[in-house]
Amino acid sequence: MITEGQVMDIAREALFLIIKVSAPLLLISLVIGLIISIFQTVTSIQEQTLTFVPKIIAVFLGMMLVGGWMLENLTSFMTELWGNFGLYLR
């Protein structure tokens, strides 16, 4: 039978994996948003929708670059989790 500690370990690993996998795309979005905010401040353009299209394009490009790494991490975690499934049922 699975113990409370094992459940907490699995949850901790899952949360760390979520943070690790989402960090590159969040950082890309943050950097693009910062660059566009500086550009808007310098040029006095106050268009609120100006940030969305560049962010979407940058995140798409980021997914193309790091998508394989993200999928590999998620797949290895799920493979490990399902591989140990028999241990959890005892």
Helices and strands as residue ranges (DSSP letters): H 4-43, G 48-51, H 52-83, H 85-89
